[in-house]
Each structure stands twice: as structure tokens, then as C-alpha cells.
Amino acid sequence: MPPTPFQPSHSTPFKSTLSSSVQPAHLHTPYTGATASSSAAGTDAPLKLSELDARDWSYHAEGGLNLLLRYTPFNGTAKGKGPGGRWQGKALRLVKVPRASSAPDSQPNGNMSGTSGNDEEKEEEEGEQFRREVVLPLLCGDGALLPHSTPIKVEDARDRAVLETLAARIEIHRPRERRQKDGINTEAHKVWMIDDLCSTSIAEEQVLTVEIKPKWGYLPSSSSLSSISSPNVELKTRHSRFRMHKVARHPDPSSLAHAEFEGHYDPLDLYSCQTDRMQKALDALAADWQQSGGTTNNLRLFWNGEVVKPTQTAELDEIKAYLSAGTSSASSSDDLATLLASHLISPLAAPRLQSTSDRAESVLSRLSHLQSALDPRDIEGLAADWQRLVSAPLGTVPADATPEQAQLLLPPTVVEVAAAIGDPSQPVDAAAPPPSAPTTIAELRRATLRFLVASTFKDCSIMLRIVQPRGVDTADVDAGPASREVEIKLIDLDMKPIGKLAKFLQTDEEVIEKFRAWWATIGEGHSRES
């Protein structure tokens, strides 16, 4: 029987942030919806939408499901309570709803489809629950790593009027192609107040936010790959997935020299938490950022809330001066990667997550552990297990599938995902025997869900917010980089959908095939980086 591909009921089970996967190509934003606390804007008081002045919020970006508004006080000063204003450092995330046709419409919610946007709101809520009940425990309960997100209910006519005014004011600022497809759901039951990780906490404060998408921080187990007689053991256990993928995406791999390959960013260097290797990783990330014109998504810079490209020399000079101020060991003439390393290596490598009573891990170490512990058999092993138990390729079931087999393709509940995770808190022993292959459909379902959560951590981003504390003299050379506060947050932590399993396997096969062909051309005399 031909296999039946999975058709999800909606785009992704838990998608709720404007993450890289749904952002327009011309713009990436570090706004996020990960829940770390129910409080927002520095207060525990319930937020009322009617308290907002629609004139204070301007269009910033949008993805497939949501639209983001940045706080920009219309009179130029922060408003509300506190030194920076109640809304300073915050953004609004509004749910969108498709239009009934593709005809342009100047009305923010005119010519809409008959839906109320309830599916989109449900996805938002599921996403928040996923991060609260699955992601947060896996991060050892360190809520400070996840940006705040607070739902604001639309409870009465005054709240509804504010939402409608917001939608009307920003509609003209949206890209035309977006306006044709969808609009703000002014019938929504809630909006979200979220952290703007790039904004200043007070109007006159400067802040540099660095986004790093570190990617895969481990090599698959040779014993696991050998247990399924994989022909790719040699390549997968010697070369990081990111660098193999880099070769596979190269427009002309035949022109890629081995020396150039060795200069590519290697996530294993960053995850090593060794100063020299982390510096090497940052050098490579900065070089790729320069060469790509800032289009790479593995390194991004935001200066006082605005994205910075390599061609913006004035802004880069300001950033280098900012990073070098107050230290005798660095100057604005140093290269960008060196200056970034002087501020970022220490907080990235510092143990802060108490995984056990006697063991603390750095953020990078924890991410690497979760990626490998939740994906112990590699996607090749998962695909082999699926074929053996289902008699169909990964992510599909046969037309005559049993009810139990068919349930493999159902979007999971958050409760089911949490139960599948168990407690992967113990370190991974590379010398240990490979984990037992699943023998039942229930065990295969559990292994699949764990793999998808591992994929979430493989694709997340680290936001590092470098701020000069108030009251610290930036010219004080004794203060040095330690005088700067470096706040770490993790974003893009959405559950990957079951519907992507087949695509994940296809990508893996294509990467290995293209890398193997290139590797053969440069000779087996070259060994993997030690």
C-alpha cells in the first residue's frame, strides 16, 4: 500500500512566537512569546488593554500568525509608572486572521474570512503551555532564561476600541502583500504583552543585543549509528552537522577548498566552553556575517533596538566604542569578534543551571545535553525504527494502517509531550551502549516526540543583551567588561510538528550525500578537526 503523508490540522501544534520559520525574509525580530512569568512591565497588577494609548505603538514586523508592535511614545518620552515607563522595553503581539479573498482592502479587518481566529489563539496558548510545562523544566526551572509574556484579555467595549484603533493605525504601514492576505483579528479575545529584547530599559540607555543561533552542539553516537548498520558513521561522528550542511548548501562545492571548510563556523567550538575555541567560533560567525552582508541567521546585531548590517560603518564604530569603553585590554581598533568575545564568552560558559544537586551547567552545555539526550539514535535510527514497526517511511503510515499506527501522526498534547520527556537530567555517556530500539508503537511515539523536542533545542537562538548599568562610569578602565550586564535569553523555542519528520529525514540524506561527494574530492588524507 502507498504511504499516506501526514496532513496536520494546522501549521504547527504549538507555534506561538514570531520565530525565524515564519518571519518575512527581509526582517528578523527578537521579540518572543516564551513564558517565564505571569508578570509584565515590572508590575504584578493585571494589565488592561484600555490603559494603552494606541498612539504609542508602531508597526515593527509580522509573520504568518502574528503581528508585532513596538512601543514608541508619540510624545518622545516614556509614559506610565517607573523610571522607564510602564511599557518601556515591551512590545505587543496581535493575532492575525486570513481575509476571505486576496483583494486589497484598506480596512484592518475588512473582507475577512468567516473564522474568528480561535485556532490562532489556541496555538498561542498551546505554545505558552509547551514552554512552561516542557521547555522550562528541561532548563532546570531557570525562568530567567525565557522572556516574559503576559496575555491581556479583551474584556469590554473600551478594550475592543483600543484593539480596533491599533489595527487601523498600523494597517497602512504593513507590506502590501501582507495586507492582501490577512489582517488584525479585532475580534480576538486577547493580545500579548512581550519582552522586546533589543530595546533600552530607559530612554537614554544604550544597549547592544547579540543573537546567536548556535545549532547542533554534539556528534551522534557511533554505537547508535553502528547498531543500524548506517553507512554514515564515519562522516557523522567526525564532522559537525552544521559544517556538513554548509558544504551541501554551497553553490559550487567543487570550488570549496579544505582550508576554507576548516574556517567555517563549527558549533562544537562554541559549545566546548573553552576560551580559545569559543573565540574561534565567534571569529567564524563574525566573518560569515560580514561576507553574507548580514543575511546569515547565525549571528545578528541589534544596536539600540535596530538591526545592524556590515555596511553600516557608523553604527559599527559606535558598537566597537561601546564594547571597548572602560577596559585597558581592548580598544575600538580591535576587530568586532574580539570585542564581542570579551563580553560574551564568560557568561556563555558560566555554570548557572543546577541540573542535579551537585552539578551545574552552562547554558551551552545544557543545550548540547538536551539535543543529544533526546535524540540518542539520530534520525537514521528513528527512521529505521519507524520502518520496522509501521512498514512505511518516517512520517507516514500505510493506507491500511491500524488505529494505533494512525495515531502516530496526530499532533500531540503538551501533557503527552511532557510525559514522553521523562527525566533526561543525567549526563550522556558516550561510551554507554546504544539505547534500546523501540519495540512497540507506543515506544515509537515516545521516541518521536523526544526527537521533536530535541529539534526545538537544535534550532533555538540565544539572545545576549549587553547593557551598561546605571551609575557605572563607562570611562572607568578598572571596571572592564565585567561592569557590563549581559542578560541571556533563549527564543525560538517552538515545538516542531510531526508533519516535518519526512522533511527532516530528506534534509539529512541530502546533506550526507552532498558532503560525501565533496569530501571524496579533497582526499581522505584530511582528518576532522581535533
N, C-alpha and C positions, 0 to 999 in steps of 0.2 A: 504494500500500500504506500502511496506517496505521503511524505510527512506533511503535517499541517503547521504552517508558520504561526507563531503567536501574534494575535491581534489584541493589543492592550485596550482596555476600556477607556483610558485617557493617556495622555502623552507619557506620564511617568507617575508612579504611585505616590511619591512623597515630594515632588518638585514644588518648592515654595519660594526659592530665592531667585533673584536675577543673576544667575550664575553664568559662567563662560559659555555653557552649552546653549543658552537661549539668547545671548546678547547679540545685538547687531555688530557686524564686523568692524564698523568704524568706531566703536566705543566700548570700553570695558569700564565697569564701575565696581568699587569695593563695597558698596552698600550691601548689606546682607540681612537675612532674617533669622539667623540662628538664635535660639532662645537660651539665654543664660540666666535670666532673672525676669521676674514679672514687673520690676520697676523700670521706669524710663525717665529721662530728662532730669535725673537727680532727685526724684521725688517718689514717694510711695502712694501719693494721692491718686485716685482714679483720674484718668485723662478724659476730657470731654472734647469732642470734635468742635463743638460750638465755641470753645475757648481760642481756637486758632483764627488768625486773620489771614484770609486767603491771599492777600497781597504780599504776605511774607514768604510765599512758597513758589518756586520757579521750576520749570521743566529741566530735568537733567538727563535721563536715559530711560529706555524701556526694553523689555524682552518679550518673549512670546506670551507670557501670562500677566506680567505686572508692569507698572509704570512708576518711576521714581521722581519725587520732587525734592529739591534741595532747599534748605532754609536760607533765605536771602532777605533779611529785613528790609522792607521797602523804604524805611527812613534812614537806612545805613547803620543803625545801631541795634545791638541785641536787646530783645524785649523780654519782659516777664521777670521771674524770680531768679536770684542767684547772680554772681558776677558776670557770667557769660550769657545770661538769658536762659529761660526755661527750655527753649528749643534749640539753643546753640549746640552744634555737634550732632543734630538729629536730622533725619530725613523721613519722608512719608512714602509708603509703598501702597499704591492703589491697584486694585484688581481690574483687569480689562475684560471685555465681553465682545465676541465677534459681531460684526454687522451682518444684516440679513443679505446684503449684496455688496459687490465691490465698488459701487458707485460712490464718488466722493461726497462727503456730507460735512457741512461746516458745523453742525451741531455735535456736541461732545458725545451724546448718546443717541443721536438720531438714526433712524433706519436700522435699528438693532435687530438681531435675531430674537426669536421668542424665548431664549433662555434667560434665566435670571442671574447667571454667573455663580450659581450654587456649587457647581462642580469645581470651579476655580477656587472658591473659598474653602471647599472641603480639602483640596490639595494643599492649600496653605496650612490648614490646621493639622493635617497629617504630617506635613513636613516639620512643623514645630514639635509635634509629638515624637517623631523619629529622632530628632536631635536631642530632645530632652530625655527620652527613655532608652535610646540605644547609643547615640554618639557620646553623650556626656558621661555615662558610666564607664565607657571604654577609655575616656580621657581622665580616668581616676577621679571623676567628680569635680574637676577643676573648672568651675563655671566661668572663671575669668578669661578662659581661652575662647569663649563663644560670645560674640557681640549680643547686646540686648535687643530684644524685640518685644513690643507690647501691643496687643490688639486694642484698638479704640472702637467701641461699639457705636453704631449709628442708631441712636435711641429715639430721637424725636424729630420734629419738623425743623428745628434750628440746626441740628446736626446735619440733616439731609440738605438743607440750604447751603451749608458750608461746602459739603461734598460737591454739590452741583456747581457752585461758584468756582471751586478749584478746577473742576473738569472743563468748564467753559473758558477760564482764563488761559489754560495751558494748551488748549487744542490747536491753536494757530502755530505753536512752537514745535509741534510734533512733525516728524518727517511725513511727507505726503503719502508715501506707500503704506505707512503705518495707519494713517487716518482712514485710508480706504478699507483696511481690513478689520479694524476694531476700534473701540472707544472705551472710555472710562465707564465702569459699571456704577452708575449713580444710584442703582437700587441695591447696592451691596449692603450687607449687614454690619460690616466692619472694615476699617483700614488698619494699617500697621505703622507704628512709630518705631523706627530702627536707627541703629548707630550709623553715622557717616564717619567711617574710619579715617578719612583724609582731611576732615575739616578741623579748624582750630577750635580749641576749647574756650578761648576768649578772643575778642575781635582782633587784638593786636599781636597775638601769639603766632609764631611761625612753627610749622610742622612739616616734616618730611615723612611720607609713608612709602615704604618699600614693599611691593608684593612679589613674593617668590612662589612659584609653583614647582615644588621640588621633585615631583613624580616618584617613580618606584625606587625605594631605598634598600633593596635586597636582591640577592640572586636566588633563583629557585634551587631547591634541594636536589642534588644529584641522585640520591637514593629514591626520591619520589619519581623523578623522570625515568630512572632506570627500571623501576617497578612496572612501568607500562611499555618498556622497550622503545622509548622515544628516540628517534634518530637525531634529536636536537640537544642532547645532554651536553655535548662539548661546547656548543655555542652559547646556550642559555646559562651555563654555570661559569662562563668566563667573561661574558660581556653584559653590561647593564642594558636593560630593555630600552632605556631612553636613547642610548647611543646607537643601538641597532635600528631603532625607529628613525633616527636622524639620517642614517645611511639610506634606509628604504625610501625616505621622502626626498632624497637628493635628486634634483632634476637630471643630473648626469653622473651616476655613481662611478662610472669608469674614469672620470676625471678627478675623483676624490683620492688624494694620497693618504698613506697611512699616518704621516706626521700630522696632517690636518685632522684626521679622525681622532688622534690622541689629544688634540687640542680642544675637542668638543667638550661641553659640559657633561660631567659624569655625576649623577645623583649620589653615587656611592662615596664620592669625595665629600660632599656636603654632609651626608648622614654619618660620616665617620666620627664627627665631633673632634677631630684632630686639627689643630690650628692651621698647619701648613696645607693640609688637604682642603680644608674649608676655604682658605684664601684662594687656592687653585680653582675651586668651584665658582667662587664669586668672580674671579678674573674671567673665566669662560662665559659665565652668564652675562657679564657686562660687555664682553666682546661680541657676543651674539646679539645683544640688544642694540649695540652700535651698528653692526653690519646689516641688521634687518630693518633699520630705521625705526626701531621701537615697536615693530609689529609682533615680535615674539611674545608669547603669553607666559614665558617662564620668569621674566623679570619685568616689572613695571615700576615707574617712579611717579609719585604724586607730590607736588610742591604746593603747599597751602591750598589743597583741595583740587588742583588742576593737574591733569596728566602732563608729563614732560616727555618730549621726544628728543633724540640725539642732536637734532638740528637747532634746538633752542639753546644756543650758547649762553645767552644772558641768564636764563634760569639755571642752567647747569653751573655757571660761575657762582651764582647765589647759593646753590646747594653745596658746592665744594667749600665755599667760605663758611657756611653754616656748620658743616661737619668738621672743619679744621679749627674752628674758633675754640679757644680755651685749652689748647693742647700744644705742647712743645714738640711732640713726636710726629706731628702731621702738619702739612700746610696745604693751602689751596692749589699749589702746583702739583700735588700728588694726584695720581690717577684716581678716577671715581671708585674703582673696585677696592683700592687700598683704603680709601676713606670710609667706604661702606663697611668693610671688614672690621675696621677699628671700633665700630659701634655695634655690629650685628653678631659677630662670632661668639662673644661671651654669653649674651642672653640666649642664643640658639642652642648652645652646648651645655648651658647650666642645668643641673638636675632640679626639677621643680614638681614633677608628678610622682606622688607616692604610690607606686603600683603595688607594693607589698609593705609590710610593717618595717622591713629593714632594707628596702631598696627604693631609690628614687631614680627617675629617668628624666632626660631632657625631652623637650617636645619632639625633636627629630628622632630620638631613639624610640619613643613611644609610637610614632607614626610608622617607622620601619617595622617594629614588632607587630603591630596590628595588621599591616599589609601581608606579612609572611605567615603569621599565626592563623589568620582567617582564610588564607589561600595556600594551604600546605601542599597541595598536589598539582598546582599550576593548572591553567585552563586546559592543557592537554589531558591531564588526569581526569578533570571533571568531564571533559567531552567523552573520554573512553568509558567512564562510569555510566554516563547518560546513554551511550550507545548500547552498552551491555544490558542495562536494566529496562530501557524503553524501546530499543531496536529502532532508533531514529537519531538523526543528527542533533547536536546540542541546541536547545531552544525550540525544538519541535516535538510533536508526537505523531504517531501514525494515525491514519484515518479511522482505524478500528481500535483506537486507544481505550483502555479500561478507564472507568471513572477516576481511579486513583492516579493513573498516568496523566489524564487530562488536567487534574488539579495542580500538576507541576507548573502549569503556565498561568495560573491565577495570580494576580497581584496580591502580595502578602499583606496582612495587617501588621501594624507596628508591634503588637503583642507577640505575634508569631516570630517576627524577626528577632526581637529581644530574647525569646526562648531559644531560638536557634544559636544565638551567640554563645550562651553559656558563660564561662569564665576563662577567657584566653589571657589570663594575667601572668602566667608563668613564662619565663624566657624560652625562646625556641632553641632547642639543642640540635645543631646542625649534624651531629654525629648520631642522633637518635634514628631508629628505624622509621621508614615512611609510615604515615598514618594509614590505618586500615581503610581499604576501599569500602564505600557504602554497599550494603547487601540488600537493602530494601528501598522502595520508593520513598518512604518517609525519611530515611537517612540521606538519600539523594537530594530531597527537597531541602533538608537542613544544610547540607554541604553547599548547595546552590545559593541559598540566602547568605551564608557566611562569605562566599566568594563575592557576592554583590556588595556587601558591606566593605570588604577589603578593597574593592574597586573604588568605593567612595573615598577612602583614605589615600589611594594611589593618585587621585585626581584633585585633591583639595589644594587650597592656596594658604600660604602663611602671610599675614599682614603684619608688618613691623612698623610701628608708629614711633618716630624719633622726635621727642619734644624736649625743649629746654625748660626746666621747671621755673616757675616764677620765683624771683628773689635770688637766682643764681647769676653771677656776673659772667657773661659769655667770654669776657677777656681774661678771666682768671685761668692761667695756664696750669695751676695746680689742680684745677677741677677735672680737666681732661674729659674724655668720652664718658667716664663714669658719672659725670654730672648730668648727663642726658638721661631722661627716662625713655626706655624702649619697651613699649607695650606690645605684646604678641597676641594676635587673634587668629583663629582658623575660620576660613569661609569656604564656600562651595562644597558643603557637606550634605548634599542631597543623595538619597538612596538611588542607586542605579536600577533601572527597570529590568525585569526578566526579559522583556522584548528585545533587549540589546545583546543577549547571550550569543546568538548566532553571529552578530557583527563583531563582537569581541574575539570570537574564535577565528573569523575570517581575517581580521587585522593581524592576529598573532601569526597565522600561517603566511600571510603576505610579507610581514616583516622578516620572518625567518628565511623565507625563500629568497628575498632580495638581498638580505645581508649575507647569506651563504654564498650567493653568486659573486658578490663583491669581495668577500673575504678570500675566495678562491683565486681572484685575480691578483691579490697582493702577496700571495705566498703564505704558506703555513709557518714560515720561519718567524713571523711576528707573533709574539705572545701577548696575552691580555695584561693590562696594567696590573702591577702587583699591589 
